């Protein structure tokens, strides 16, 4: 969202403003940070489609959280898990021909339908729905679908979801930026920062701060995080809630590798390197821009300077004594370093 735009009423310049307000959504009130523009010449206040979207999305996210309604990327992922078209998922769940597709695009289902979609994320539950919907398939397609779900049931019985290891929270909320943790995006953001930033400072202390600013700036501008990670305020600034697991996991996957160097004082220091290239195809244009902005701004910033900057953030000031998780909705709109 642009900070300054042309005024809609005169030839002046309008600056982005924010204020706390209450917004009614589906007959309920939710606290939001309202975004609007105010002209420095005629002093008229107005909104744009983009500013209205960011304001409304905050209320929608809180509504989804309150009633445990899955978010669009979750709804899409559930369908992808079963390798079915949106129209076929609609038939299996009895949602009408375009129902599932509309929910993937952002339409908010009722709490009852949201609960149905969340429930069938478990393969055993989906199997019962699939058997009842046999009439919507030809014999070959039905057989393939059954085999796929049977395989998923076996996997779910023997494995633990990766997000349990990478993040302490498994469900989207204001503490995850209303996203479920995304393994591929975390990996590629780390690859991007390690590749673009001064290698001398590519330690986990700095990378933790870069991840934090990436997610919180994206939330500030769009109403959601990129990675779905939750962040805790500790002595050395905001860090992903399971940051040790993150570096262990991606090093084990050979996505990043640790390298020990001597710092300016001659002390041994662990940094990270990578041989992989950034996969921009998994990010939106807006997300790529945020990643580039963070990398460019903090490219040559020494680790401890970035720690000091993060100590000026209100989320850290309020929460570090008790090492609490940082609420995106409460603190992202007041970032100070960027």
Backbone torsions as a table, in degrees:
resi	resn	phi	psi	omega
1	UNK	NA	131.1	-177.5
2	UNK	-72.6	143.6	179.6
3	UNK	-78.3	-30.8	-178.4
4	UNK	-134.5	131.3	176.8
5	UNK	-136.3	168.7	175.9
6	UNK	-69.5	140.8	179.7
7	UNK	-65.9	143.4	179.2
8	UNK	-81.3	-7.4	-174.4
9	UNK	-118.4	-22.2	-179.7
10	UNK	-147.5	-169.4	-179.0
11	UNK	-94.2	20.4	178.1
12	UNK	-85.2	-176.1	178.5
13	UNK	-111.0	133.9	-179.5
14	UNK	-106.2	134.1	-177.8
15	UNK	-105.4	142.6	179.4
16	UNK	-66.2	131.6	178.7
17	UNK	-122.9	157.0	177.3
18	UNK	-139.4	141.5	174.9
19	UNK	-151.8	149.1	177.7
20	UNK	-73.1	137.7	-176.9
21	UNK	-152.3	172.5	174.6
22	UNK	-111.4	132.7	-179.0
23	UNK	-122.2	130.9	179.2
24	UNK	-87.8	125.3	177.1
25	UNK	-135.9	123.6	-177.0
26	UNK	51.0	46.7	174.9
27	UNK	67.4	16.0	176.2
28	UNK	-125.4	147.9	-179.7
29	UNK	-96.7	137.3	178.2
30	UNK	-131.8	141.0	176.5
31	UNK	-76.5	128.4	-179.5
32	UNK	-134.8	164.4	169.4
33	UNK	-99.4	104.4	-175.8
34	UNK	-73.9	135.0	178.8
35	UNK	-109.4	131.6	178.7
36	UNK	-157.4	171.8	180.0
37	UNK	-117.2	146.5	177.0
38	UNK	-130.8	128.0	-177.2
39	UNK	-75.8	137.5	180.0
40	UNK	-81.2	-5.3	-180.0
41	UNK	-107.4	-61.0	-177.6
42	UNK	-90.5	-9.9	177.7
43	UNK	65.1	17.0	174.5
44	UNK	-71.5	145.0	175.6
45	UNK	-109.1	138.7	179.9
46	UNK	-156.2	164.7	178.0
47	UNK	-118.0	167.0	173.7
48	UNK	-120.1	170.3	177.1
49	UNK	-58.1	-40.1	-178.3
50	UNK	-67.4	-44.6	-179.5
51	UNK	-68.0	-37.2	176.9
52	UNK	-63.3	-38.9	-178.7
53	UNK	-63.5	-44.6	179.9
54	UNK	-63.9	-39.6	178.9
55	UNK	-66.9	-47.6	-178.3
56	UNK	-65.7	-38.2	-177.6
57	UNK	-60.6	-32.6	178.8
58	UNK	-62.1	-42.4	178.9
59	UNK	-69.1	-41.6	179.4
60	UNK	-62.0	-41.5	179.5
61	UNK	-62.6	-42.4	179.8
62	UNK	-67.5	-34.8	176.6
63	UNK	-64.8	-45.4	177.8
64	UNK	-60.4	-43.6	-179.2
65	UNK	-63.4	-43.2	-177.0
66	UNK	-60.8	-39.4	-175.7
67	UNK	-106.7	14.3	176.8
68	UNK	54.0	42.8	178.0
69	UNK	-90.0	125.9	-178.0
70	UNK	-62.1	152.6	179.8
71	UNK	-88.1	160.7	-175.6
72	UNK	-51.7	-42.4	-178.9
73	UNK	-68.1	-30.5	174.9
74	UNK	-68.3	-43.4	-179.4
75	UNK	-62.2	-41.7	177.5
76	UNK	-64.5	-41.7	-177.9
77	UNK	-65.7	-36.1	178.9
78	UNK	-62.9	-45.1	178.0
79	UNK	-64.0	-41.7	179.1
80	UNK	-61.7	-33.3	179.1
81	UNK	-59.1	-37.9	-177.4
82	UNK	-96.3	0.0	175.3
83	UNK	55.0	47.2	178.6
84	UNK	-120.0	155.6	175.3
85	UNK	-72.5	162.0	179.3
86	UNK	-62.9	-38.9	180.0
87	UNK	-66.3	-36.3	179.3
88	UNK	-70.1	-38.3	175.8
89	UNK	-62.3	-39.1	177.8
90	UNK	-60.6	-41.2	179.7
91	UNK	-66.8	-43.6	-179.6
92	UNK	-61.7	-39.4	-176.1
93	UNK	-93.0	-4.7	179.0
94	UNK	70.9	40.8	-173.7
95	UNK	-103.1	0.2	-174.2
96	UNK	91.3	157.8	-169.4
97	UNK	-59.9	-36.0	-177.2
98	UNK	-108.2	4.2	-173.8
99	UNK	-58.3	-53.3	-175.8
100	UNK	-65.1	-40.6	179.1
101	UNK	-60.0	-42.2	-179.9
102	UNK	-64.4	-37.2	179.1
103	UNK	-68.6	-35.0	175.9
104	UNK	-64.8	-31.0	-177.3
105	UNK	-84.3	-4.8	175.0
106	UNK	122.7	-12.2	176.3
107	UNK	-62.2	137.1	-175.2
108	UNK	-90.9	118.9	177.8
109	UNK	-71.2	163.3	173.6
110	UNK	-65.3	159.7	176.7
111	UNK	-54.3	-36.7	-179.3
112	UNK	-66.1	-45.1	179.4
113	UNK	-70.0	-36.1	176.5
114	UNK	-60.3	-40.6	178.2
115	UNK	-65.7	-38.2	177.7
116	UNK	-61.4	-47.1	-179.0
117	UNK	-63.5	-42.1	179.2
118	UNK	-64.0	-40.0	-176.9
119	UNK	-64.1	-39.9	-177.3
120	UNK	-78.1	2.6	172.6
121	UNK	-67.1	-20.1	174.1
122	UNK	-85.1	124.6	-172.9
123	UNK	-59.2	-36.5	-179.5
124	UNK	-63.5	-39.5	179.1
125	UNK	-69.3	-43.2	-179.5
126	UNK	-62.4	-33.3	179.9
127	UNK	-58.4	-41.7	179.9
128	UNK	-64.4	-38.3	178.0
129	UNK	-68.3	-38.8	-178.2
130	UNK	-65.0	-42.2	-179.9
131	UNK	-62.2	-40.8	179.9
132	UNK	-68.9	-24.0	-177.0
133	UNK	-97.5	18.6	-176.6
134	UNK	-53.7	-34.8	-177.7
135	UNK	-64.0	-16.0	-180.0
136	UNK	-86.7	-3.5	-176.3
137	UNK	-116.5	152.6	164.9
138	UNK	-81.3	169.2	-172.8
139	UNK	-58.7	-43.0	-176.5
140	UNK	-67.9	-46.3	-178.9
141	UNK	-63.7	-38.1	-179.8
142	UNK	-66.5	-42.8	179.6
143	UNK	-61.9	-42.4	178.9
144	UNK	-65.2	-40.7	179.8
145	UNK	-64.8	-42.2	179.2
146	UNK	-62.3	-45.3	179.8
147	UNK	-61.6	-40.5	179.8
148	UNK	-62.9	-45.1	-178.5
149	UNK	-69.6	-37.0	176.4
150	UNK	-60.3	-40.4	177.8
151	UNK	-64.9	-40.4	179.0
152	UNK	-65.9	-36.5	177.9
153	UNK	-62.4	-42.7	178.2
154	UNK	-62.6	-41.9	-179.4
155	UNK	-66.0	-43.1	-178.8
156	UNK	-64.5	-27.8	-178.7
157	UNK	-77.4	-19.8	-173.1
158	UNK	-118.3	-8.6	-175.4
159	UNK	-126.9	159.6	178.2
160	UNK	-107.2	133.6	-179.9
161	UNK	-56.3	142.2	-177.3
162	UNK	-62.7	-29.0	-174.5
163	UNK	-69.6	-19.3	175.3
164	UNK	-65.3	-30.2	-178.8
165	UNK	-85.6	-32.0	-174.1
166	UNK	-93.3	-17.9	-178.2
167	UNK	-149.0	146.0	-177.3
168	UNK	-80.1	-16.4	179.8
169	UNK	-110.8	133.9	-176.9
170	UNK	-102.6	-15.7	-177.4
171	UNK	-111.9	141.8	178.2
172	UNK	-60.7	137.4	178.5
173	UNK	-161.6	-177.0	177.8
174	UNK	-67.2	-12.6	177.8
175	UNK	-92.1	-5.3	175.5
176	UNK	-120.0	6.2	-175.4
177	UNK	72.4	26.8	178.8
178	UNK	56.8	36.1	174.3
179	UNK	-133.2	151.3	170.0
180	UNK	-84.3	143.5	-173.9
181	UNK	-57.8	136.6	-176.6
182	UNK	-117.6	106.2	-175.8
183	UNK	-59.4	-45.0	-176.2
184	UNK	-65.7	-39.0	-179.1
185	UNK	-70.7	-38.4	176.3
186	UNK	-59.8	-47.9	-178.4
187	UNK	-58.7	-46.2	-175.6
188	UNK	-73.8	-30.6	174.4
189	UNK	-65.9	-42.4	176.3
190	UNK	-62.1	-43.1	178.2
191	UNK	-59.8	-43.3	-179.9
192	UNK	-62.4	-47.9	-178.1
193	UNK	-66.7	-42.3	-179.8
194	UNK	-63.6	-36.2	-178.6
195	UNK	-74.5	-35.2	-171.3
196	UNK	-96.5	-24.8	-173.9
197	UNK	-92.0	160.7	178.4
198	UNK	-55.1	118.6	-173.6
199	UNK	-60.5	-24.8	-179.2
200	UNK	-62.2	-28.2	-174.5
201	UNK	-110.0	13.7	-177.8
202	UNK	-82.1	53.4	175.7
203	UNK	-96.3	170.5	-175.3
204	UNK	-67.6	-25.9	179.4
205	UNK	-63.4	-45.0	178.6
206	UNK	-74.0	-43.0	-179.0
207	UNK	-59.7	-35.4	176.0
208	UNK	-59.2	-42.0	-179.7
209	UNK	-69.5	-37.4	179.2
210	UNK	-65.6	-39.5	175.9
211	UNK	-62.6	-44.5	179.9
212	UNK	-58.7	-50.8	-177.8
213	UNK	-66.9	-34.7	177.4
214	UNK	-60.3	-50.1	-177.9
215	UNK	-68.7	-42.8	-175.6
216	UNK	-74.5	-32.9	174.3
217	UNK	-67.7	-40.8	178.4
218	UNK	-62.4	-39.2	177.2
219	UNK	-65.1	-41.1	180.0
220	UNK	-58.2	-36.0	-175.3
221	UNK	-95.1	-23.4	-173.2
222	UNK	-131.1	-11.7	179.5
223	UNK	89.0	11.3	175.9
224	UNK	-153.5	158.0	175.6
225	UNK	-82.0	176.8	175.2
226	UNK	-97.4	-45.7	-171.7
227	UNK	-92.0	-23.1	-174.1
228	UNK	82.1	8.7	179.8
229	UNK	-77.1	148.9	169.4
230	UNK	-98.8	151.2	-175.5
231	UNK	-126.1	139.0	-179.5
232	UNK	-110.8	141.9	175.8
233	UNK	-88.4	113.1	177.4
234	UNK	-122.2	-177.4	-174.4
235	UNK	-54.9	-38.7	-176.3
236	UNK	-93.8	22.7	176.9
237	UNK	101.0	-177.2	-179.4
238	UNK	-67.3	138.0	177.9
239	UNK	-140.8	151.8	171.8
240	UNK	-55.5	142.1	-172.2
241	UNK	-60.9	-26.8	177.6
242	UNK	-124.6	48.9	-170.7
243	UNK	-63.3	-33.7	179.1
244	UNK	-62.0	-42.0	178.4
245	UNK	-63.7	-36.4	-179.0
246	UNK	-60.6	-49.5	-177.6
247	UNK	-70.3	-37.6	177.3
248	UNK	-63.9	-42.1	-177.3
249	UNK	-65.6	-50.0	-175.5
250	UNK	-74.1	-24.2	173.4
251	UNK	-73.4	-38.4	177.7
252	UNK	-64.2	-31.9	178.5
253	UNK	-83.6	1.4	179.0
254	UNK	62.8	29.9	175.4
255	UNK	-86.9	-39.1	171.7
256	UNK	-127.2	159.0	178.6
257	UNK	-138.3	139.3	179.9
258	UNK	-80.9	147.6	178.9
259	UNK	-141.8	129.6	-179.1
260	UNK	-95.3	130.1	179.4
261	UNK	-129.5	173.6	173.6
262	UNK	-100.4	128.7	178.6
263	UNK	-80.7	-175.1	-175.3
264	UNK	-63.5	-19.3	178.4
265	UNK	-97.3	2.9	178.2
266	UNK	86.6	3.1	-179.5
267	UNK	-84.6	148.6	177.7
268	UNK	-70.1	138.7	-175.8
269	UNK	-142.9	132.6	178.7
270	UNK	-86.6	126.2	173.3
271	UNK	-124.8	175.8	-178.5
272	UNK	-124.4	144.3	176.2
273	UNK	-127.3	167.3	177.1
274	UNK	-150.4	149.2	175.7
275	UNK	-106.6	3.3	-177.0
276	UNK	-92.5	161.1	176.5
277	UNK	-104.2	148.7	179.7
278	UNK	-65.4	125.9	178.4
279	UNK	-95.0	94.9	-176.0
280	UNK	-75.7	-11.6	-175.3
281	UNK	-67.1	-19.7	-176.9
282	UNK	-91.2	-0.3	-178.7
283	UNK	-113.0	152.5	172.0
284	UNK	-75.9	165.5	178.4
285	UNK	-59.3	-38.6	-179.8
286	UNK	-68.2	-39.6	178.4
287	UNK	-66.1	-42.2	178.0
288	UNK	-60.8	-38.9	179.9
289	UNK	-64.6	-41.2	178.7
290	UNK	-62.4	-45.4	179.9
291	UNK	-59.9	-41.7	179.1
292	UNK	-66.3	-40.4	-180.0
293	UNK	-63.2	-45.3	-179.4
294	UNK	-63.8	-44.4	-179.2
295	UNK	-63.1	-42.6	-178.6
296	UNK	-67.9	-42.0	-176.6
297	UNK	-68.3	-39.2	-173.7
298	UNK	-109.6	14.6	-177.7
299	UNK	-48.3	-53.1	-175.4
300	UNK	-106.4	16.1	-180.0
301	UNK	-77.8	120.6	177.2
302	UNK	-60.6	152.0	-175.3
303	UNK	-53.3	-49.3	-173.8
304	UNK	-72.9	-24.1	173.1
305	UNK	-67.1	-38.4	178.8
306	UNK	-70.7	-35.2	174.3
307	UNK	-59.7	-45.0	178.8
308	UNK	-61.4	-40.9	177.9
309	UNK	-61.9	-41.3	-178.6
310	UNK	-69.0	-25.0	177.8
311	UNK	-71.7	-12.7	177.0
312	UNK	-88.6	-7.2	-179.8
313	UNK	-76.0	135.3	-174.7
314	UNK	-61.0	-34.1	178.8
315	UNK	-60.6	-40.3	178.5
316	UNK	-71.1	-43.0	-178.6
317	UNK	-58.1	-44.1	-175.7
318	UNK	-75.6	-27.6	-165.0
319	UNK	-118.3	-9.9	-170.6
320	UNK	-71.4	-25.9	-178.2
321	UNK	-62.7	-41.2	179.2
322	UNK	-98.8	6.6	177.5
323	UNK	53.8	48.3	-175.9
324	UNK	-87.4	162.1	174.8
325	UNK	-74.7	146.7	-175.0
326	UNK	-96.1	122.3	-178.2
327	UNK	-78.8	120.4	-179.8
328	UNK	-59.1	-49.2	-175.1
329	UNK	-61.5	-34.2	-176.8
330	UNK	-80.5	-31.8	-170.3
331	UNK	-120.1	-15.5	-174.5
332	UNK	-66.9	-33.3	-174.6
333	UNK	-76.0	-7.3	-179.1
334	UNK	-117.0	26.9	177.6
335	UNK	-58.7	142.0	-176.3
336	UNK	-108.3	-30.8	-175.9
337	UNK	-75.8	-23.7	-178.2
338	UNK	-154.9	NA	NA
